[in-house]
Amino acid sequence: LLKHDKVLSKKPPPSHLKAVPDYLLDPVTEEARKIVKLSRAAMPKAGSSRRHHGSKGKFRRSKDPLKTFSAE
């Protein structure tokens, strides 16, 4: 059997084709889109659990072997 619902390309669709006019969408698709939108909004964002502070510069300097090298 042929599967016609396979992904044809890994590239994202062009920006001018992303917005589909309302008159082309059937009511079932519209309801499914609303459900998916609500479920995605309820999920936490992937990077929100990590908090980055401003100590990145100090961390890089301390890891630099030429800055931490002492010839005593």
mmCIF file of the C-alpha atoms, coordinates in Angstrom:
data_MODEL
# 
_entry.id   MODEL 
# 
loop_
_atom_site.group_PDB 
_atom_site.id 
_atom_site.type_symbol 
_atom_site.label_atom_id 
_atom_site.label_alt_id 
_atom_site.label_comp_id 
_atom_site.label_asym_id 
_atom_site.label_entity_id 
_atom_site.label_seq_id 
_atom_site.pdbx_PDB_ins_code 
_atom_site.Cartn_x 
_atom_site.Cartn_y 
_atom_site.Cartn_z 
_atom_site.occupancy 
_atom_site.B_iso_or_equiv 
_atom_site.pdbx_formal_charge 
_atom_site.auth_seq_id 
_atom_site.auth_comp_id 
_atom_site.auth_asym_id 
_atom_site.auth_atom_id 
_atom_site.pdbx_PDB_model_num 
ATOM 1  C CA . LEU A 1 1  ? 0.000   0.000  0.000  1.00 0.00 ? 1  LEU A CA 1 
ATOM 2  C CA . LEU A 1 2  ? 1.081   3.522  -0.685 1.00 0.00 ? 2  LEU A CA 1 
ATOM 3  C CA . LYS A 1 3  ? 1.195   5.950  2.159  1.00 0.00 ? 3  LYS A CA 1 
ATOM 4  C CA . HIS A 1 4  ? 0.250   9.400  1.001  1.00 0.00 ? 4  HIS A CA 1 
ATOM 5  C CA . ASP A 1 5  ? 0.732   11.089 4.349  1.00 0.00 ? 5  ASP A CA 1 
ATOM 6  C CA . LYS A 1 6  ? 4.525   10.825 4.439  1.00 0.00 ? 6  LYS A CA 1 
ATOM 7  C CA . VAL A 1 7  ? 6.640   13.936 4.856  1.00 0.00 ? 7  VAL A CA 1 
ATOM 8  C CA . LEU A 1 8  ? 7.854   14.930 1.410  1.00 0.00 ? 8  LEU A CA 1 
ATOM 9  C CA . SER A 1 9  ? 10.633  17.245 2.486  1.00 0.00 ? 9  SER A CA 1 
ATOM 10 C CA . LYS A 1 10 ? 12.539  18.099 5.642  1.00 0.00 ? 10 LYS A CA 1 
ATOM 11 C CA . LYS A 1 11 ? 12.682  21.764 4.650  1.00 0.00 ? 11 LYS A CA 1 
ATOM 12 C CA . PRO A 1 12 ? 10.096  24.064 6.239  1.00 0.00 ? 12 PRO A CA 1 
ATOM 13 C CA . PRO A 1 13 ? 7.427   25.455 3.925  1.00 0.00 ? 13 PRO A CA 1 
ATOM 14 C CA . PRO A 1 14 ? 8.070   28.865 2.365  1.00 0.00 ? 14 PRO A CA 1 
ATOM 15 C CA . SER A 1 15 ? 6.825   31.795 4.397  1.00 0.00 ? 15 SER A CA 1 
ATOM 16 C CA . HIS A 1 16 ? 4.249   32.841 1.800  1.00 0.00 ? 16 HIS A CA 1 
ATOM 17 C CA . LEU A 1 17 ? 2.622   29.384 1.933  1.00 0.00 ? 17 LEU A CA 1 
ATOM 18 C CA . LYS A 1 18 ? 2.347   29.066 5.730  1.00 0.00 ? 18 LYS A CA 1 
ATOM 19 C CA . ALA A 1 19 ? -0.850  31.087 6.100  1.00 0.00 ? 19 ALA A CA 1 
ATOM 20 C CA . VAL A 1 20 ? -3.873  29.219 4.708  1.00 0.00 ? 20 VAL A CA 1 
ATOM 21 C CA . PRO A 1 21 ? -7.010  31.315 4.092  1.00 0.00 ? 21 PRO A CA 1 
ATOM 22 C CA . ASP A 1 22 ? -10.047 30.465 6.220  1.00 0.00 ? 22 ASP A CA 1 
ATOM 23 C CA . TYR A 1 23 ? -12.225 29.643 3.240  1.00 0.00 ? 23 TYR A CA 1 
ATOM 24 C CA . LEU A 1 24 ? -9.885  26.778 2.292  1.00 0.00 ? 24 LEU A CA 1 
ATOM 25 C CA . LEU A 1 25 ? -10.039 25.107 5.714  1.00 0.00 ? 25 LEU A CA 1 
ATOM 26 C CA . ASP A 1 26 ? -12.811 22.675 6.524  1.00 0.00 ? 26 ASP A CA 1 
ATOM 27 C CA . PRO A 1 27 ? -14.391 22.742 10.026 1.00 0.00 ? 27 PRO A CA 1 
ATOM 28 C CA . VAL A 1 28 ? -12.703 19.479 11.115 1.00 0.00 ? 28 VAL A CA 1 
ATOM 29 C CA . THR A 1 29 ? -9.260  20.847 10.312 1.00 0.00 ? 29 THR A CA 1 
ATOM 30 C CA . GLU A 1 30 ? -10.064 24.087 12.104 1.00 0.00 ? 30 GLU A CA 1 
ATOM 31 C CA . GLU A 1 31 ? -11.106 22.229 15.284 1.00 0.00 ? 31 GLU A CA 1 
ATOM 32 C CA . ALA A 1 32 ? -7.982  20.043 15.162 1.00 0.00 ? 32 ALA A CA 1 
ATOM 33 C CA . ARG A 1 33 ? -5.806  23.126 14.762 1.00 0.00 ? 33 ARG A CA 1 
ATOM 34 C CA . LYS A 1 34 ? -7.406  24.755 17.812 1.00 0.00 ? 34 LYS A CA 1 
ATOM 35 C CA . ILE A 1 35 ? -6.861  21.627 19.921 1.00 0.00 ? 35 ILE A CA 1 
ATOM 36 C CA . VAL A 1 36 ? -3.208  21.374 18.898 1.00 0.00 ? 36 VAL A CA 1 
ATOM 37 C CA . LYS A 1 37 ? -2.697  25.071 19.591 1.00 0.00 ? 37 LYS A CA 1 
ATOM 38 C CA . LEU A 1 38 ? -4.175  24.760 23.090 1.00 0.00 ? 38 LEU A CA 1 
ATOM 39 C CA . SER A 1 39 ? -2.161  21.643 23.920 1.00 0.00 ? 39 SER A CA 1 
ATOM 40 C CA . ARG A 1 40 ? 1.077   23.302 22.811 1.00 0.00 ? 40 ARG A CA 1 
ATOM 41 C CA . ALA A 1 41 ? 0.285   26.365 24.896 1.00 0.00 ? 41 ALA A CA 1 
ATOM 42 C CA . ALA A 1 42 ? -0.239  24.173 27.972 1.00 0.00 ? 42 ALA A CA 1 
ATOM 43 C CA . MET A 1 43 ? 3.145   22.454 27.590 1.00 0.00 ? 43 MET A CA 1 
ATOM 44 C CA . PRO A 1 44 ? 6.160   24.080 29.250 1.00 0.00 ? 44 PRO A CA 1 
ATOM 45 C CA . LYS A 1 45 ? 8.794   25.556 26.993 1.00 0.00 ? 45 LYS A CA 1 
ATOM 46 C CA . ALA A 1 46 ? 11.926  23.461 26.461 1.00 0.00 ? 46 ALA A CA 1 
ATOM 47 C CA . GLY A 1 47 ? 14.500  26.019 27.628 1.00 0.00 ? 47 GLY A CA 1 
ATOM 48 C CA . SER A 1 48 ? 12.534  27.608 30.450 1.00 0.00 ? 48 SER A CA 1 
ATOM 49 C CA . SER A 1 49 ? 13.893  25.276 33.141 1.00 0.00 ? 49 SER A CA 1 
ATOM 50 C CA . ARG A 1 50 ? 17.444  26.511 32.709 1.00 0.00 ? 50 ARG A CA 1 
ATOM 51 C CA . ARG A 1 51 ? 18.388  29.903 34.053 1.00 0.00 ? 51 ARG A CA 1 
ATOM 52 C CA . HIS A 1 52 ? 21.554  31.502 32.744 1.00 0.00 ? 52 HIS A CA 1 
ATOM 53 C CA . HIS A 1 53 ? 23.257  34.117 34.826 1.00 0.00 ? 53 HIS A CA 1 
ATOM 54 C CA . GLY A 1 54 ? 25.851  36.693 33.844 1.00 0.00 ? 54 GLY A CA 1 
ATOM 55 C CA . SER A 1 55 ? 28.848  34.652 35.049 1.00 0.00 ? 55 SER A CA 1 
ATOM 56 C CA . LYS A 1 56 ? 29.633  33.356 31.570 1.00 0.00 ? 56 LYS A CA 1 
ATOM 57 C CA . GLY A 1 57 ? 32.598  35.710 31.082 1.00 0.00 ? 57 GLY A CA 1 
ATOM 58 C CA . LYS A 1 58 ? 34.257  34.704 34.352 1.00 0.00 ? 58 LYS A CA 1 
ATOM 59 C CA . PHE A 1 59 ? 33.719  31.047 33.560 1.00 0.00 ? 59 PHE A CA 1 
ATOM 60 C CA . ARG A 1 60 ? 35.404  31.370 30.168 1.00 0.00 ? 60 ARG A CA 1 
ATOM 61 C CA . ARG A 1 61 ? 38.363  33.248 31.622 1.00 0.00 ? 61 ARG A CA 1 
ATOM 62 C CA . SER A 1 62 ? 38.906  30.653 34.317 1.00 0.00 ? 62 SER A CA 1 
ATOM 63 C CA . LYS A 1 63 ? 38.892  27.858 31.738 1.00 0.00 ? 63 LYS A CA 1 
ATOM 64 C CA . ASP A 1 64 ? 41.467  29.613 29.539 1.00 0.00 ? 64 ASP A CA 1 
ATOM 65 C CA . PRO A 1 65 ? 44.824  27.879 30.205 1.00 0.00 ? 65 PRO A CA 1 
ATOM 66 C CA . LEU A 1 66 ? 46.855  30.949 29.231 1.00 0.00 ? 66 LEU A CA 1 
ATOM 67 C CA . LYS A 1 67 ? 45.033  33.136 31.760 1.00 0.00 ? 67 LYS A CA 1 
ATOM 68 C CA . THR A 1 68 ? 45.239  30.618 34.606 1.00 0.00 ? 68 THR A CA 1 
ATOM 69 C CA . PHE A 1 69 ? 48.832  29.531 33.984 1.00 0.00 ? 69 PHE A CA 1 
ATOM 70 C CA . SER A 1 70 ? 51.289  30.521 36.678 1.00 0.00 ? 70 SER A CA 1 
ATOM 71 C CA . ALA A 1 71 ? 55.032  29.976 36.256 1.00 0.00 ? 71 ALA A CA 1 
ATOM 72 C CA . GLU A 1 72 ? 56.312  29.894 39.812 1.00 0.00 ? 72 GLU A CA 1 
# 
